[in-house]
Amino acid sequence: MLVEGPVEVVGEDGEVTVCDRFSVAVCTCRRSKIFPWCDTSHRKRAKRTTKDEDGTA
């Protein structure tokens, strides 16, 4: 979620995280390693394996 800054985010535990940038990406999927800020971790997906016609990989 893109938010115009500056931004203060209050976590469930009451911890306040501040960012003074003019635009901030806030993570809503909780996959970010720098939560509550987005690091685009939501874009990563597991690679699918391709199977041959007989069903083997």
Secondary structure, 3 states (H helix, E strand, C coil): CEEECCEEEECCCCCEEEECCCEEEECCCCCCCCCCECCCHHHCCCCCCCCCCCCCC
